[in-house]
């Protein structure tokens, strides 16, 4: 069965759409770590090629650069995009969601044998500035994003992450009151972090309180089990 890969249709792009596509790849690859942990080039190097092509194309429109100069700048940019395409294909391993995250368009085909992520492990919880804890878990193969929850006591029985990555409150549960939109320092009993990265920063925590952090991971195939808790007391700095 054919594995989903990055489409090569960008090779047919001309004029300004080339720049638009390249910027999309730049933002996709360099703004999403994980899953794109070690790109084959740097953001600065890619940006130089984007700027070089854009400058030559603009100069061509003003009749101050030749078509061959534009073509040369385009070829250099395309070569870099091809290298990044191969990198994204390797990271994605047939996962259309990851390919799209990298700024490319996935081909049609069968999904790969990607399975739901394993339970997060290697969790650290360290003190930051006053009233702050910083948590991180180890990277998980095929995980597209990571969620975490920090609470001032072990998780209650009603806190469940289902197979869609949603928090489910079971019938008859009695969760605590919803805090105000801008909680005052020390008033926070729990924080749910749904940003994609592995590193989570929790602020405005109460000195003297022990907090517990739990992680989970997600991809197109499903959601991992919740991690075991790791705890740390917030102290006066």
C-alpha positions in Angstrom: 0.0 0.0 0.0 1.3 3.5 -0.9 2.5 5.6 2.0 1.3 9.2 2.3 4.2 11.6 1.4 4.7 15.3 0.7 3.3 16.3 -2.7 5.8 17.6 -5.3 3.3 20.0 -6.8 5.2 23.0 -5.5 7.7 22.4 -8.3 5.2 23.9 -10.7 4.8 27.1 -8.8 6.0 30.3 -10.4 6.3 34.0 -9.4 5.0 35.1 -6.0 3.3 31.7 -5.0 6.8 30.3 -4.6 7.5 32.7 -1.8 4.1 32.1 -0.2 4.7 28.3 -0.2 8.3 28.6 1.1 7.2 30.9 4.0 4.6 28.3 4.9 7.2 25.6 5.0 9.5 27.8 7.1 6.8 28.5 9.6 5.6 24.9 9.7 9.0 23.3 10.2 10.6 25.9 12.5 7.6 26.8 14.7 6.8 23.1 15.5 9.4 21.5 17.7 8.3 18.7 18.2 7.9 17.0 15.9 10.5 18.8 13.8 13.4 18.6 16.2 16.4 18.7 13.9 15.7 20.3 10.5 18.3 19.8 7.8 18.9 23.6 7.5 18.5 26.6 9.7 15.7 29.2 9.7 18.2 31.9 8.8 19.6 29.9 5.8 16.1 29.3 4.5 15.1 32.9 5.0 18.1 34.1 3.0 17.0 31.9 0.0 13.4 33.2 0.3 14.7 36.8 0.4 17.1 36.2 -2.5 14.3 34.8 -4.7 11.8 37.5 -3.7 14.4 40.2 -4.4 15.3 38.9 -7.8 11.6 38.5 -8.7 10.8 42.0 -7.6 13.9 43.3 -9.5 12.8 41.4 -12.6 9.4 43.1 -12.5 11.3 46.5 -12.4 13.4 45.3 -15.4 16.6 45.4 -13.3 17.2 41.7 -13.2 17.1 39.0 -15.9 14.9 36.0 -16.1 18.0 33.8 -15.7 18.8 35.5 -12.4 15.3 34.8 -11.2 15.5 31.2 -12.3 18.8 30.7 -10.5 17.4 32.0 -7.3 14.3 29.9 -7.7 16.4 26.7 -8.3 18.4 27.3 -5.1 15.2 27.8 -3.1 13.6 24.7 -4.6 16.6 22.6 -3.8 16.4 23.6 -0.2 12.7 22.9 -0.1 13.3 19.5 -1.6 15.8 18.7 1.2 13.2 19.9 3.8 10.5 17.8 2.0 12.6 14.7 2.5 13.2 15.5 6.1 9.4 16.1 6.7 8.6 12.8 5.0 11.1 11.0 7.3 9.6 12.6 10.4 6.0 12.1 9.3 6.4 8.5 8.3 3.2 8.6 6.4 1.2 10.8 8.9 -0.7 13.3 6.8 -1.3 15.5 9.8 2.5 15.9 10.4 3.1 16.6 6.7 0.6 19.4 6.7 2.1 20.7 10.0 5.4 21.1 8.1 3.8 23.3 5.5 3.6 20.6 2.7 0.6 19.0 1.1 0.1 15.3 1.8 -0.5 12.9 -1.1 -3.4 10.6 -1.2 -2.8 7.0 0.0 -3.1 4.7 2.9 -2.1 5.8 6.4 1.0 4.3 7.9 1.1 2.0 10.8 1.3 4.9 13.3 -0.2 4.0 16.6 -1.3 6.1 19.6 1.7 7.4 21.7 2.9 5.5 24.7 2.5 6.9 28.2 4.8 9.9 28.7 7.8 9.4 31.0 11.0 11.1 32.0 9.0 14.0 33.5 10.8 16.8 35.3 9.3 19.5 37.4 11.6 22.3 38.5 11.2 25.7 40.1 11.4 28.8 38.0 11.0 32.3 39.2 8.9 33.2 42.2 5.6 31.2 42.1 6.5 29.3 39.0 7.1 25.6 38.1 8.4 24.4 34.7 7.6 20.8 33.6 8.8 18.8 30.7 8.5 15.1 29.5 10.7 13.0 27.3 10.1 13.0 23.6 7.8 10.3 22.3 8.2 8.8 18.8 5.2 9.7 16.6 3.7 12.1 19.1 2.4 15.3 17.4 1.5 17.2 20.6 1.6 17.0 24.3 -0.9 18.1 27.0 -0.3 18.6 30.7 -2.3 19.4 33.8 -1.0 20.8 37.1 -3.1 20.5 40.2 -2.6 21.3 43.9 -3.6 17.8 44.8 -3.7 14.4 43.0 -6.2 14.3 40.1 -9.8 13.7 41.1 -11.6 10.7 39.8 -13.7 12.8 37.4 -10.6 14.0 35.4 -10.5 11.7 32.3 -8.7 12.2 28.9 -10.6 10.3 26.3 -9.4 9.0 22.9 -10.0 12.3 21.3 -7.8 14.2 23.7 -10.9 15.8 25.4 -11.3 16.2 29.2 -14.4 14.3 30.3 -16.2 15.1 33.5 -18.2 12.0 34.5 -21.9 12.4 35.5 -22.4 13.2 39.1 -18.8 14.7 39.5 -18.3 17.8 41.5 -15.4 19.7 40.1 -14.3 22.8 41.9 -15.4 26.3 41.0 -14.1 27.9 37.8 -11.4 30.5 38.7 -11.7 34.1 37.3 -10.1 34.8 33.9 -7.1 36.6 35.6 -6.5 34.7 38.8 -4.6 36.4 41.5 -1.3 34.9 42.7 -1.8 32.0 45.0 -5.4 31.4 44.0 -4.8 28.7 41.4 -5.8 25.1 42.2 -5.0 23.7 38.7 -3.9 24.7 35.2 -4.6 22.8 32.0 -2.0 23.4 29.3 -3.0 22.4 25.8 -0.1 24.0 23.9 1.7 21.5 21.7 5.2 21.4 23.1 6.7 19.2 25.7 7.8 22.1 27.9 5.1 23.7 30.1 5.4 26.7 32.3 3.0 27.3 35.2 2.9 30.7 36.9 1.1 32.5 39.8 1.4 29.4 42.1 1.0 29.5 45.8 4.1 29.4 48.0 4.1 26.4 50.3 1.7 24.3 48.2 2.8 21.0 46.6 1.7 20.7 43.0 1.3 17.6 40.8 1.8 17.5 37.1 0.5 14.9 34.6 1.3 14.6 30.9 -0.4 12.9 27.9 0.6 12.8 24.2 -1.5 12.8 21.0 -1.2 12.0 17.3 -3.6 11.1 14.5 -3.9 7.6 15.8 -5.0 8.5 19.3 -4.1 9.6 22.8 -1.7 8.1 25.3 -2.5 7.2 28.9 -1.9 9.9 31.5 1.5 9.8 32.9 2.3 9.1 36.5 2.3 12.2 38.7 5.5 14.2 39.5 5.2 16.7 42.4 7.1 19.7 43.7 6.5 22.2 46.4 6.6 25.9 45.6 9.0 27.7 48.0 9.8 31.3 48.8 12.8 32.4 46.7 
